[in-house]
Amino acid sequence: MGDAGFTPAGFTLGEHRIPDLRRRRLGVIVPASNTNAEPDCLLLAPSGLTLHVTRSGGYDVEAIPDSAEMRRFARQALDQQLQLLVDARVELIAYACTSATLSDGPEFDAAFCAEITAKSGLPAVTTAGALVEATRDLGATRVAFTSPYVAKLAQESVEFLQKCGIDVVNQLGFERELSSLEQNR
């Protein structure tokens, strides 16, 4: 199972290593309307890794989220969410709003992780960064991309992947734009 970052003696995500899995805590920040992150994380979490999730809001869940909204969302204050996770004694923070950092490029994604680390004192990853890391770990250089995002945001996502050296050979979206709530059905 080493390819996925899991070994009997630990857990690795990118350059971050948690030495073993006995009662380890992963902190996750998700958008308020996201109902997929927790079940997906629970399915993938190895035995002994507990998830500690907090939500971030401040947006209209009935609206169709575009690039500008995702950029604004990523830049809103996260201090309260970070403190809640620090208080839970998590060892790594995952920011699970993929579109928020995909919309702004890999440089922003790296700076955003650095900001979370500076504020919390903990290593941080984003789901956009983890997507790139997992693609590289699989040895994939060409992928197809699908998402529930509006066309411009989907294109920015493709550009993010391309800037990371991943060739996107096909892209598929929905025929109509979906609200935040509709994206999680």
PyMOL commands that set and color helices and strands:
alter all, ss='L'
color gray80, all
select helices_A, chain A and resi 2-4+37-44+67-75+79-87+98-102+105-120+127-137+151-163+182-184
alter helices_A, ss='H'
color red, helices_A
select strands_A, chain A and resi 6-7+10-13+16-18+24-31+49-56+92-95+124-126+142-146+167-172
alter strands_A, ss='S'
color yellow, strands_A
deselect
rebuild
show_as cartoon
